[in-house]
Amino acid sequence: MKKTSSVLIMLFILAPAALFAAVDNWHTANQFTVAWDAVTTLEDGTPVPANSTVSYKVYTKPDGAPSPITEVASVTVLEATITLSTEGKYIIGIKAIRSVDAVQVSESTISWSDDSAVVSSAETFGVLYYLPPGAVRGVKKK
């Protein structure tokens, strides 16, 4: 019984920190480029075999929400340009896709830009997009 209550107390102490993990940097843009390091090993740490290729899928999701996760790009290079069209706060995700002899055989989990374990320099980030105001009308000379 004591072991169970100790575990519950630790959960109550640690859960709020996990729920309120903050993004270090917010960037305001409707279009931006995200880049990452090449995946050169398999999950077990062994090198990607010579008959395999790695490509990538890029995703967005609303900040603070588990979904909807939206695929926004599928690329073979180490960067992608993303254009947002719906106002909001977004976290960026990237997944590695392994293909053997041009057939997809497996994929990694998604690495999200709000996870300090996977971002460069441990600085998490997200993107804000605000719709611009309407154009000015009624322009006149005074």
C-alpha positions in Angstrom: 0.0 0.0 0.0 2.8 2.4 0.8 4.5 1.8 -2.6 1.2 2.6 -4.4 0.7 5.8 -2.5 4.3 6.9 -3.1 3.8 6.4 -6.9 0.5 8.4 -6.8 2.2 11.2 -4.9 5.0 11.3 -7.5 2.4 11.4 -10.3 0.7 14.3 -8.8 4.0 16.2 -8.4 5.3 15.4 -11.9 2.0 15.6 -14.0 1.6 19.4 -13.9 5.1 19.9 -15.3 4.4 17.6 -18.2 1.0 19.2 -18.9 2.4 22.7 -18.9 5.7 22.2 -20.8 6.4 25.5 -22.4 7.6 26.2 -25.9 10.8 28.3 -25.7 10.4 30.2 -29.0 7.3 31.2 -31.0 7.8 32.4 -34.5 5.1 34.4 -36.3 4.8 33.5 -40.0 2.5 32.1 -42.6 5.4 30.4 -44.4 8.6 29.0 -42.9 11.3 26.4 -43.5 12.1 23.7 -41.0 15.2 21.6 -41.2 16.6 18.5 -39.4 19.6 16.2 -39.2 19.7 13.1 -41.5 18.6 9.8 -39.9 21.6 7.5 -40.4 20.8 4.7 -38.0 18.0 2.3 -37.2 16.1 2.4 -33.9 18.6 -0.1 -32.4 21.6 2.2 -33.3 22.9 0.1 -36.2 23.6 1.9 -39.5 20.8 2.2 -42.1 21.6 -0.7 -44.5 22.8 0.1 -48.0 19.7 -1.2 -49.7 17.5 1.2 -47.6 16.6 4.9 -48.1 15.2 7.3 -45.6 12.6 9.9 -46.5 10.7 12.2 -44.2 7.1 13.3 -43.6 6.4 16.7 -41.9 3.4 17.4 -39.8 1.7 20.2 -37.9 -0.7 20.0 -34.9 -2.3 22.7 -32.8 -0.3 23.7 -29.7 -1.7 22.0 -26.6 -3.9 19.5 -28.5 -3.1 15.9 -29.5 -4.9 16.3 -32.8 -5.6 17.0 -35.6 -2.2 16.0 -36.8 -1.9 17.2 -40.4 0.7 15.9 -42.9 2.1 19.0 -44.7 5.1 17.6 -46.7 6.8 14.4 -47.8 10.4 14.9 -48.8 13.7 13.2 -49.4 15.8 16.2 -48.4 16.5 17.6 -44.9 14.2 20.5 -45.0 10.6 21.5 -45.9 8.8 24.7 -46.4 5.4 24.9 -44.8 2.7 27.3 -45.6 -0.1 27.8 -43.0 -3.6 28.9 -44.1 -5.5 28.6 -40.9 -4.9 31.0 -38.0 -3.4 29.3 -34.9 -0.5 28.1 -32.8 1.3 25.1 -34.3 3.9 22.6 -33.3 5.9 20.9 -36.0 6.6 17.2 -36.3 8.9 15.1 -38.5 8.9 11.4 -39.1 11.5 9.2 -40.8 10.3 6.7 -43.4 12.5 3.7 -44.3 12.2 2.1 -47.7 13.9 -1.0 -48.9 14.3 -1.4 -52.7 11.8 1.5 -53.1 9.1 -0.2 -50.9 8.2 1.5 -47.6 8.8 -1.0 -44.8 8.8 1.0 -41.5 8.6 4.5 -40.0 9.8 6.2 -36.8 7.7 8.0 -34.3 7.0 11.7 -34.9 9.6 14.0 -33.3 7.8 17.2 -32.3 9.3 20.7 -32.1 8.0 21.1 -28.5 10.2 18.2 -27.3 13.5 19.4 -25.9 15.1 16.0 -26.4 14.8 16.2 -30.2 15.3 19.9 -31.1 18.6 21.6 -31.8 20.2 23.2 -28.7 17.2 21.9 -26.7 15.2 25.1 -27.6 11.7 24.1 -28.4 9.7 26.1 -30.9 6.4 26.6 -32.5 4.8 28.8 -35.2 2.0 31.4 -34.8 -0.1 32.3 -37.8 -2.5 35.3 -37.8 -4.7 36.2 -40.7 -3.8 39.7 -42.0 -6.4 42.4 -41.7 -8.5 43.3 -44.7 -7.2 45.8 -47.3 -7.9 49.5 -46.6 -10.8 50.9 -48.6 -12.1 54.4 -49.2 -8.7 55.9 -50.0 -9.1 59.6 -50.9 -7.0 62.7 -51.3 -7.7 65.5 -48.7 
